[in-house]
Amino acid sequence: MDVSTEARAFVYGLVAVSINLTHSLRTTETSSGLPCDPSVQVAQWASRALEAMSPVLLDEDVTVRRITTVQFLHVCLMGLRRHRLAFYYLRQAVSMVQMLRIDDASAIMASAGSFEQARRERLYWEVFVHERFYSISEQRTVLLLPLTRLPDLDDRFPYSVHHGFVQIIRLFLLIDSDFLAKWFATFHGVQDVTPDWIRAKHAEIDAESAGNDEEVTGLSEMQQADLVITKHWLRMLVWQIAMSKCLLSSEASERHMSLLFPVRISARLRELLTDISKQAIEVHGSGIQQKLFELTDTIGNVILTVPAASLEETRQRVGDFKFLYELWVSLPRPNTLQKELLQSKLEKLDVPVG
């Protein structure tokens, strides 16, 4: 490839992330001499990207293409479960985004114009979403603050692409600094969490129309899967915060304050995901797998802990859990320890659902 090292690294990174997100669409046969195992292929192409990516030299500036390449590598490394290395490249992307001063729209307009401003703002939001998710999954602090506005509609892209992207941003905006502080406190430290805060956060999620039926209508199956799972994952995170502070009750009249709230989520998720293909889910990579695992694991804990009122209700709960488990385990490269954990819960339930 007779081009710049930055362009070469970008192409290699694009190949790596494409393989990483399209496992089930790929044949097990190869004519290129590369191994058929997609994980090995991802690692090989990611390594090529890293080898090709030279440092930013004294007479060079950070570019959108370089940041995008680093984001590709972050996604691939998360899929390969190299979480600490993924954090390193995520921080690189965050630092470079900050170097571009994308939060200062007037500076971009003065130096690059409206097209470049829109492109850089979309990139900023992309990195913002990845940083917020990583912060939740790995208990890391965040550096990027939300921009003052959402991306503008760009006529070069289909409206559905823009609309779906804006919706996922709106959902991740719900993970603010207060939310993160209370989430971190479920693992360590002391943080005051009141029932009123839990109610208010659930009300905020409910009031956000992103991910609702009327908002996802007209979007692709792939976009619908991401939005539906992400919104229910957010609800479950808030429920877990409440659970960690002993704020829940099996007799609570408010559904958000009930120990049985995850059971209701499982029934709704099954209803929404029944007609969505596995490919539409797996294309989102390890992030959506982790969200599904956390949802399924929490639901399993509740089913095992809180008795149902009847055998029929027990069967329904177990059926919903089994549906989510089978969906999760069918996705590429399920984590072995997580798989064993969910299997053990399924075995403990041991209730015929047919």
C-alpha positions in Angstrom: 0.0 0.0 0.0 1.9 3.0 -1.3 0.3 5.7 0.9 0.9 7.5 4.2 1.4 5.5 7.3 -1.7 7.2 8.8 -3.8 6.1 5.9 -2.4 2.6 6.1 -3.2 2.3 9.8 -6.7 3.5 9.1 -7.4 0.9 6.5 -6.0 -1.9 8.7 -8.0 -0.7 11.6 -11.1 -0.5 9.5 -10.6 -4.2 8.4 -10.0 -5.2 12.0 -13.2 -3.6 13.3 -15.3 -4.8 10.4 -14.2 -8.4 11.1 -14.8 -7.8 14.8 -18.4 -6.7 14.3 -19.5 -9.2 11.5 -18.6 -12.6 12.8 -21.6 -14.6 11.8 -21.7 -13.0 8.3 -18.2 -14.3 7.5 -17.3 -17.7 6.0 -15.1 -20.1 7.8 -13.1 -20.6 4.6 -10.3 -18.4 3.6 -8.4 -17.9 0.4 -5.9 -15.3 1.8 -3.9 -17.6 4.0 -5.1 -15.9 7.2 -6.6 -18.1 9.9 -10.3 -18.6 9.9 -10.8 -17.8 13.6 -12.2 -14.3 13.5 -10.6 -13.4 16.9 -7.2 -14.2 15.4 -8.0 -12.2 12.3 -9.0 -9.2 14.4 -5.8 -9.4 16.4 -3.7 -9.7 13.3 -5.3 -6.7 11.6 -5.3 -4.6 14.7 -1.6 -5.4 15.2 -0.9 -4.3 11.6 -2.7 -1.0 12.3 -0.6 -0.5 15.4 2.6 -1.2 13.6 1.7 1.2 10.8 0.6 4.0 13.1 3.5 6.3 13.6 3.6 8.9 16.4 2.4 12.4 15.8 5.6 14.2 14.6 6.7 17.8 15.5 5.4 19.2 12.3 2.1 17.3 12.3 -1.3 17.9 13.7 -3.8 15.4 15.1 -6.4 14.4 12.5 -9.9 13.0 12.4 -8.6 10.0 10.6 -6.0 9.2 13.3 -8.6 9.5 16.1 -11.0 7.3 14.2 -8.3 4.7 13.8 -7.6 4.7 17.5 -11.4 4.3 18.1 -11.4 1.2 15.8 -8.5 -0.2 17.9 -10.4 0.5 21.2 -13.4 -1.4 19.9 -11.3 -4.3 18.7 -9.4 -4.6 22.0 -12.6 -4.6 24.0 -13.9 -7.4 21.8 -10.6 -9.3 22.5 -11.0 -8.6 26.2 -7.8 -6.6 26.4 -9.6 -4.1 28.6 -6.7 -2.3 30.1 -5.1 -1.8 26.6 -8.5 -0.7 25.3 -8.5 1.9 28.0 -5.1 3.2 26.9 -6.4 3.7 23.4 -9.7 5.2 24.5 -7.7 7.8 26.5 -5.6 8.5 23.4 -8.8 9.2 21.5 -10.1 11.4 24.3 -6.9 13.4 24.5 -6.7 13.9 20.7 -10.4 15.0 20.6 -9.5 17.5 23.3 -6.5 18.7 21.3 -8.8 19.6 18.4 -10.9 21.8 20.7 -14.1 20.4 19.3 -16.0 21.9 22.2 -15.2 25.3 20.7 -17.4 25.5 17.6 -16.3 29.1 16.7 -12.6 28.0 16.6 -13.4 25.1 14.2 -15.5 27.4 12.0 -12.7 29.9 11.8 -10.1 27.3 10.8 -12.0 24.6 8.9 -15.6 25.6 8.0 -19.1 24.1 8.7 -18.4 20.7 7.0 -15.4 20.0 9.2 -17.2 21.3 12.3 -20.0 18.8 11.7 -17.6 16.0 11.1 -15.6 16.7 14.2 -18.7 17.1 16.4 -19.9 13.7 15.3 -16.5 12.2 16.2 -16.6 13.9 19.6 -20.0 12.4 20.4 -18.8 9.0 19.2 -15.9 9.1 21.6 -18.2 10.5 24.4 -20.5 7.5 24.1 -17.7 5.0 24.2 -16.1 6.8 27.2 -19.4 6.8 29.2 -19.9 3.1 28.5 -16.4 2.2 29.5 -16.8 4.2 32.7 -19.8 2.2 33.7 -18.3 -1.2 32.8 -14.8 -0.7 34.2 -15.4 2.0 36.9 -13.2 4.7 35.3 -13.7 8.4 35.5 -14.6 10.4 32.4 -12.9 13.4 30.9 -15.3 14.5 28.1 -18.2 16.8 28.9 -21.2 16.9 26.7 -21.2 19.4 23.8 -23.8 22.2 24.1 -25.7 20.8 21.1 -26.5 17.6 19.4 -25.3 16.9 15.8 -27.0 18.7 13.1 -28.8 16.8 10.3 -26.4 16.2 7.4 -28.0 15.7 4.0 -25.2 13.5 3.0 -26.5 10.8 5.3 -29.9 9.1 5.4 -32.2 10.7 8.0 -32.6 7.3 9.8 -28.8 7.1 10.4 -28.7 10.6 11.9 -31.9 10.0 14.0 -30.6 6.7 15.4 -27.2 8.3 16.3 -28.8 11.2 18.0 -31.0 8.9 20.1 -28.1 6.9 21.4 -26.3 10.1 22.4 -29.4 11.2 24.2 -29.5 8.0 26.2 -25.9 8.3 27.2 -26.4 11.9 28.3 -28.4 10.4 31.1 -25.1 9.0 32.5 -24.1 12.3 34.0 -21.5 13.0 36.8 -24.0 12.5 39.5 -25.1 9.1 38.0 -21.4 8.0 37.8 -20.7 9.0 41.4 -23.6 6.9 42.6 -22.7 4.0 40.4 -19.1 4.0 41.6 -20.4 4.0 45.2 -22.0 0.6 44.6 -18.5 -0.8 44.4 -16.5 1.3 46.8 -16.8 4.5 48.8 -19.7 6.3 50.5 -22.3 8.1 48.4 -25.7 9.3 49.6 -28.5 7.8 47.5 -32.1 8.6 48.4 -35.3 7.0 47.2 -36.2 10.4 45.8 -33.0 10.4 43.6 -33.9 6.9 42.3 -37.4 8.0 41.5 -36.2 11.1 39.8 -33.6 9.2 37.7 -36.2 6.6 36.6 -38.5 9.5 35.7 -35.8 11.1 33.7 -35.2 7.9 31.8 -38.9 7.4 31.2 -39.3 11.0 30.0 -36.5 10.5 27.4 -38.3 9.4 24.3 -35.1 7.9 22.7 -35.5 4.2 22.4 -39.3 4.3 22.7 -41.5 2.5 20.1 -42.5 5.8 18.4 -38.9 6.9 18.1 -37.4 3.7 16.7 -40.1 3.1 14.1 -38.5 3.6 10.8 -35.0 2.8 12.0 -33.1 -0.2 10.9 -33.3 -3.4 12.9 -29.6 -2.9 14.0 -30.4 0.6 15.4 -33.5 -0.7 17.1 -31.6 -3.4 18.9 -29.0 -1.0 20.2 -31.5 1.6 21.4 -33.9 -0.9 23.1 -31.2 -2.8 24.9 -29.4 0.3 26.0 -32.5 2.0 27.4 -33.4 -1.1 29.5 -29.8 -1.4 30.6 -29.9 2.1 31.9 -33.0 1.3 33.9 -31.3 -1.7 35.3 -28.3 0.3 36.4 -30.5 2.7 38.4 -32.3 -0.3 40.0 -28.9 -1.8 40.9 -27.9 1.4 42.6 -31.1 1.3 44.6 -30.5 -2.3 45.4 -27.0 -1.6 46.7 -28.4 0.9 49.2 -31.2 -1.4 50.4 -33.9 1.0 49.0 -36.1 -1.7 47.4 -39.0 -3.8 48.6 -41.0 -6.7 47.2 -44.1 -5.0 48.4 -43.4 -1.5 47.0 -46.3 0.0 45.0 -44.0 1.9 42.7 -42.6 -0.4 40.0 -39.2 1.3 40.0 -38.8 0.7 43.8 -39.8 -3.0 43.6 -37.5 -5.9 43.9 -39.4 -7.4 41.0 -38.6 -4.6 38.6 -36.0 -6.7 36.7 -38.7 -9.4 36.1 -40.9 -6.8 34.3 -37.8 -5.7 32.3 -37.2 -9.3 31.2 -40.7 -9.8 29.9 -40.6 -6.5 28.0 -37.1 -7.3 26.5 -38.3 -10.7 25.3 -41.3 -9.0 23.7 -39.1 -6.4 21.9 -36.2 -8.7 20.9 -38.2 -11.7 19.7 -38.4 -10.5 16.1 -34.9 -8.9 16.0 -32.2 -11.0 14.3 -29.0 -12.1 16.1 -26.9 -10.3 13.4 -28.6 -7.0 14.2 -27.5 -7.4 17.8 -24.0 -8.8 17.4 -22.9 -6.1 15.0 -22.7 -3.8 18.0 -19.8 -5.8 19.4 -18.8 -6.6 22.9 -20.5 -3.6 24.4 -24.0 -4.8 23.6 -23.0 -8.3 24.8 -22.0 -6.9 28.1 -25.2 -5.0 28.5 -27.2 -8.1 27.7 -25.1 -10.1 30.2 -25.7 -7.6 33.0 -29.4 -7.6 32.3 -29.7 -11.4 32.2 -27.5 -11.9 35.2 -29.5 -9.5 37.3 -32.8 -10.9 36.2 -31.6 -14.4 37.1 -30.6 -13.2 40.6 -34.1 -11.8 41.2 -35.9 -14.9 39.9 -33.8 -17.1 42.3 -34.3 -14.8 45.2 -37.9 -13.5 45.1 -40.5 -16.3 44.9 -43.3 -16.2 42.3 -46.9 -16.3 43.3 -47.7 -19.3 41.2 -46.1 -22.1 39.2 -47.4 -20.4 36.0 -45.7 -17.2 37.0 -42.5 -19.1 37.7 -42.6 -20.7 34.3 -43.1 -17.3 32.7 -40.1 -15.8 34.6 -37.9 -18.8 33.7 -39.0 -18.7 30.1 -38.0 -15.0 29.8 -34.6 -15.7 31.5 -33.9 -18.6 29.3 -34.8 -16.6 26.1 -32.3 -13.9 27.1 -29.7 -16.5 28.1 -29.9 -18.3 24.8 -29.8 -15.0 22.9 -26.7 -13.9 24.8 -24.9 -17.2 24.4 -25.5 -17.3 20.7 -23.5 -14.1 20.2 -19.8 -14.4 19.1 -17.2 -15.2 21.8 -19.3 -15.3 24.9 -17.1 -14.8 28.0 -16.5 -18.3 29.5 -16.8 -17.2 33.2 -20.0 -15.2 32.4 -21.4 -18.2 30.5 -20.7 -20.6 33.5 -22.4 -18.1 35.8 -25.6 -17.9 33.8 -25.6 -21.6 33.2 -25.4 -22.3 36.9 -28.4 -20.0 37.5 -30.4 -21.7 34.8 -29.7 -25.1 36.3 -30.8 -23.9 39.8 -34.1 -22.7 38.3 -34.7 -26.2 36.9 -38.4 -25.5 35.9 -39.8 -26.8 32.7 -40.9 -23.9 30.5 -42.5 -25.8 27.6 
